[in-house]
Amino acid sequence: MKEILKDLLHCFILSLKIFLIPIILGAVIGVIGGLVHGDLHLQGVLNSVNRTAIRISCFGLAISGIGFVKREMLEPLNYEEKWMEYFNKFNLVGVIFFVSLFMLAYSTIIDLVLFQIY
């Protein structure tokens, strides 16, 4: 149980680092879209960040779903010796699942904050 919690904590920290990608990408898309349409607002930028994060996390959940169903598709990506240095119990599919799930939770929090503000 202790090893699973340690792996979950490691996935949580990894998801925070990976979540910077949709934040930056969504902010750039939102700013460019706002400048093109002539109405640059914080709400539009935050909506763009939220949509980008949801799409990336859903893509990760789809990959993990495929990995759960067809394990042989992700076998060339498995390096068990190196993998065990970072995660004790989780395999690649489990890490992708939990990182994507955490990112979807962050997107839900952003969506709730946007709903309360606007």
C-alpha positions in Angstrom: 0.0 0.0 0.0 2.9 2.3 0.8 4.4 1.8 -2.6 1.2 2.5 -4.4 0.8 5.8 -2.5 4.4 6.6 -3.3 3.7 5.9 -7.0 0.5 8.0 -6.9 2.5 10.9 -5.4 5.1 10.6 -8.1 2.3 10.6 -10.7 0.8 13.7 -9.1 4.1 15.6 -9.2 4.7 14.5 -12.8 1.2 15.6 -13.8 1.8 19.1 -12.3 5.0 19.3 -14.5 3.2 18.0 -17.6 0.2 20.4 -17.0 2.5 23.3 -17.8 2.4 22.3 -21.4 -1.3 22.8 -22.0 -1.2 25.9 -19.9 1.4 27.5 -22.1 0.0 26.1 -25.3 -3.5 27.1 -24.4 -2.4 30.6 -23.4 -0.6 31.1 -26.7 -3.6 29.9 -28.6 -6.0 32.1 -26.6 -3.9 35.2 -27.0 -3.5 34.7 -30.7 -7.2 33.9 -31.1 -8.1 37.0 -29.1 -5.8 39.2 -31.1 -7.1 37.9 -34.4 -10.7 38.4 -33.4 -10.0 41.8 -31.7 -11.4 40.9 -28.3 -8.6 39.8 -26.0 -10.0 39.0 -22.6 -8.7 36.9 -19.7 -11.8 34.7 -19.8 -11.1 33.8 -23.4 -7.5 32.9 -22.6 -8.5 30.8 -19.6 -11.2 29.0 -21.6 -8.6 28.2 -24.3 -6.2 26.9 -21.6 -9.0 24.8 -20.1 -10.1 23.3 -23.5 -6.5 22.5 -24.4 -5.9 20.8 -21.1 -9.1 18.7 -21.4 -8.2 17.6 -24.9 -4.7 16.6 -23.9 -5.9 14.7 -20.8 -8.6 12.9 -22.8 -6.0 11.9 -25.4 -3.9 10.4 -22.5 -6.9 8.6 -21.2 -7.6 7.2 -24.6 -4.0 5.9 -24.9 -4.2 4.3 -21.5 -7.6 2.7 -22.4 -6.0 1.2 -25.5 -3.1 0.1 -23.4 -5.4 -1.6 -20.9 -7.2 -3.5 -23.7 -4.3 -4.3 -25.9 -1.1 -4.6 -23.9 1.0 -5.8 -26.8 0.6 -2.4 -28.5 2.7 -0.6 -25.8 5.2 -3.4 -25.2 8.0 -1.8 -27.2 7.8 1.2 -24.9 8.4 -0.9 -21.7 11.8 -0.8 -20.2 11.2 -2.7 -16.9 14.6 -2.3 -15.4 14.8 1.5 -15.9 11.0 1.8 -15.1 11.4 0.2 -11.7 13.8 3.0 -10.7 10.9 5.5 -10.7 7.7 3.4 -10.1 7.4 0.3 -7.9 3.9 -0.9 -8.7 2.6 1.1 -11.7 3.4 0.2 -15.3 3.5 2.6 -18.2 -0.3 2.4 -18.8 -1.1 3.0 -15.2 1.2 6.1 -15.0 -0.4 7.5 -18.2 -3.8 6.9 -16.8 -3.2 8.6 -13.4 -1.3 11.5 -14.9 -4.1 12.1 -17.4 -6.7 11.7 -14.6 -4.9 14.3 -12.5 -4.7 16.7 -15.4 -8.5 16.2 -16.0 -9.1 17.0 -12.3 -7.0 20.2 -12.7 -9.1 21.2 -15.8 -12.3 20.6 -13.8 -11.0 22.9 -11.1 -10.2 25.6 -13.6 -13.7 25.1 -15.1 -15.3 25.5 -11.7 -13.3 28.6 -11.0 -14.3 30.1 -14.4 -17.9 29.2 -13.7 -17.8 31.0 -10.3 -16.0 34.1 -11.7 -17.9 34.6 -15.0 
